[in-house]
Amino acid sequence: MNGEDSLGSFGSPVLGRIRIVLSHPSHPGNIGAVARAMKTMGLERLYLVAPKLFPHAEADARASGATDVLAQAVVCATLEEALSGTVLTAALTARRRDLALPFRWARDAADELVSTAVAGEGADVALVFGNETAGLSNAELSRCHIPVMIPANPAYPSLNLGSAVQIMCYELRLAALSPGEPPSNEVNLATADEIEGFYAHLEEIAITSGYLKPASPKRLMLRLRRLFSRTRLEQEEVNILRGLLSAFRKSPSDDCNR
C-alpha cells in the first residue's frame, strides 16, 4: 500500500482531529513504536505528558521512518494541558476500576471518537494511554469521558504500549473509512478546559460550604466527576451549573447590603 488511498497521504481531516496522548511514557523506544503505529494508520498528532526521555535516538530508531510524527509531537507537563481544547476523551485501561464510568470496547469507542470528530466542526478528540508499567492513575482516568478496553485474552491481557496503540489506531482508521452518522442535533460540547473549570468551581464551593473537608480523601469528587461525565456536558449547561454555584456562594447579606 503506498498510502495514497481515499484518506490521503497521511490521513483524513477527521483523523487529523484525533490526538494520541501518552501519559508519562518511560521508554523512548516505545514512543518511537507508537509513532510508527500511528503513521501506518494515518494519524499524526502525538502528545507526550512528561516523558522520561524525549527526544532520544532510540525513539527515532524505533519510529522506522515515522520521525516526522516525533518531530511534531507536543510535549506537555500535565494531562490537563494535553487535553486542553478537546471535547471527547477516551482512556485505555486493562481493567475495570471502582468509580469509573461504564467502559466501551475498542471498536465502539473508536466509532464514538470519529463520529464526534465529524460532528465537532474542527474540535479535537483524544485517546489517552498510560505509563507502560502502571497504566493510568484513577485521577487521570477521571479526566476522561470514556474508559476503553481492548477485548484481549482474559487469561493473558498483557499488551505492550506500541501494540495497544496500533490496535486502537487501526480501529480509528476503520471507523474513519465509514464514519457513522453524526448526532442529529447540533450542540456545542463543553471542552476539557471548561469541564475542569467547572469541577474546580464545584470543589471550591463544596469546601467553603463545609460539605467537603480540605484534608478529606477526594473520593467524593471522583464520584461527582463520574456523575457528570455520564451526560457529556454542553457549554451552555456548564455555564448554567457554574452560575448556580456562584449564586450558592453568595450570602443572604450580600443582597441586603446593596
N, C-alpha and C positions, 0 to 999 in steps of 0.2 A: 504494500500500500504506500503510495507516495505522499499521502497527507492532503492532496488537493481534492478532497471529496466535497459533499454537499455542505459541509460545515466550514469550508475554507481551510487555509493552510495551517492555522493554529487552532481555531475553534469558531464557535458561533457567537453572536452578540450575547446570547443567553449564557453560554459557558464563560464568557468574559465578565459576567457579573457574579461569578461564584468564587469566593475566597477559600483556599485551603489553609487552615491555621494549625500550626504545630506549637503546642504549649510546652516550653522548657525541654526541647529536644537535647539529649545528652551526647549523641554521637554524630559527628559531621558526615560520616558515611551514610547514615540514614536520611539525612537531609538531602544528599545527592540522589539517593534512591527514590525519594519522594518526588523530586524534580523530574526525574526520568519517567516515573509513573504518570505524573500529571501531563507531561508533554505528549506522551503516546496517546492520550485521550483528549487532547485539545484544550487542556486547562493551563493557565499560565500565571495565575495570581496567588503567589505563595506568601504567607505571613508567618513570621517566626517570633514567638514570645520568649524572650530571654534565653536564646540558645547558648549552650555552654561553650561551643567552639564554632564560630562562623564570622567571616568566611574562612575556608580551610581547603587545603589541597585535596584532601580525601573526599570532601563533598564534590569538588569539581570532577574528580576521577570517577566516582560512583554515578554522577549525573549522566555520563556516557553520551555527550552531545547535547544535553539539556542545560548547559551552563547559562544560556540566556534566561531561563527561569530563575536560576540562582542570582544572576546579576541584577534582576529587577525585584528580588524578594524584599519585602518590607519587614524590618526588624523593629519589634515593639517591646516596651518594658513590661507591659501588663496585658492580660487577656482583654480587659476593658478597652484598651487602646486598639487592639487588633480587631475588635468587633464594632468599633465606632462607625456609625452610619449604616449598619446592616438592619434589615427588617425581619429576617428569619435566620436563626442559628440552630444548627444540629450538632450534636456531640456524640462521638463514638465511645461506647463503653462495652466492656466484655461481660458485664454482669448487671443484674438488676440492683438498684440502690433503694434504701429507705428514703422516703420523702421525694423520690424522683417522679417526674411525670410519666404517664404511660409511654413505653418505648415503641419505636417503629422498627420494622425490619428494614434492611439496607435499601431494597428496591422501592418500598413505599416512601421512605424518607427522600430518596433521590427524586422521585416524581413530585413530591411536595416542594422541594427546593427549586426545581426547574420551573414548575407552574407559578410559583411565587415570583421568581425572577422574570418570567414572561409578563406577568401582570403588573410588576412593580415599576415599569417605565423608568428604568435606569437605576433602581435601588439594588443594593448588593445583598446577597445571602452568603452564609458562611458554613463551612463544615470543619469542626474542631477535633483535633486528635491530641491525646495526652502524652505525657512522658513515657518513654519506652519501658521503664521499669514499673512505675506506679500508676500510670494512666492519669486520668483527670481526677482532681480532688472533688469532693462534694460541693465545695464553694464554686469551683469552676463550672461544674455541671449545672449548678443552679442559675448560672448566667445564660444558659442556652434554652431554647424553646422545646427542642425535641431530642430525647435520648435515643440513640440509634444502636442497634446490634446487628452484627453480621451472623447469619444462621450457620455457624460453624459446627463441627462435631462437638456435642456437649461433653464428650469424654476427653477431648483434647482441643479446646477452643483457642489455642495459642497461635497468634498471627504476629509476625514482626511488623514494624511500622510501615515499611515500604509496601508490603503485601496488602495491608489493610487499606492504605491509600489507593493502591492500584484497583482493588475491588470496588471501592466507592467511586473512583473516577470513571471506571467502566460503566457503573450504574447511572452516573450523571450523564455520560455521553449517550447512553441508550435512551434515557428519558428525553434528552435534548433533540434526538433524531425524530422523535414523535411525541412532542410535549402534549400533555393533557390540556383540556380546556381551562383557561384561567378563570378565577372566580367571576361570576356574572355581575356582581355589584362592585363597582369601583370604590375602593376605600383607601385612605391614606394610613397605612400601618405605622405605628409608633416605631421609631428607630431604637436601637440598643441604648444609645445615649439618653434618649427621652425616658425609656423604661427604667434605666439605672437611676436617673434623676428622681423619678417617682419613688423608687424603693428607698433611696436615701432620705427623701422627704418623709416617707411613711415611718421609717425607723426613728427619725428625729422626733416626730410627733409622739410615737409610742414611748420614747424615753422621757421626753419633757412632761408628758401626762402622768408618768409614774407607772404606766401599764407594763413597760419593759425596763428592767434594771440594766444599766450600762454594763455591769460586770457579769450579767447572766449569759448563759450559752445562747447562741444565735439560732437555736432550733426553731423558734417562733418565726424568725424572718425567712428561714428556709421553707417553712410551711406556707407563709404568705406568698413567697415567690412561686411556689407550686400552684397555689390557688389562682393567682392572676395569670400565670403562664398558660393555663388551660384555655384562656379566652382570646389570645392573640390581640392584644390591646391596639386600638386605633389612636391616632394623635389626639383627636377630639376627646376621646374617653380619658386619656391620660391628663389632659387639661382640666376636665371636669373633676377627676379624682384629686388632683393637686389643689384645685380651687376649694374643694370640700376640706382638705387637710388644712389649708390656710385659714379657712373660716373657723375650724375647730380650735386652732391655736389662739384665736382672739379671745380675750377675756370679756365678760359682760360689761366691765367698767370702761372698756375701750369706747363703746358707743356712748356711754353716759358722759364721758369727759369731752366729747366733741363740742 
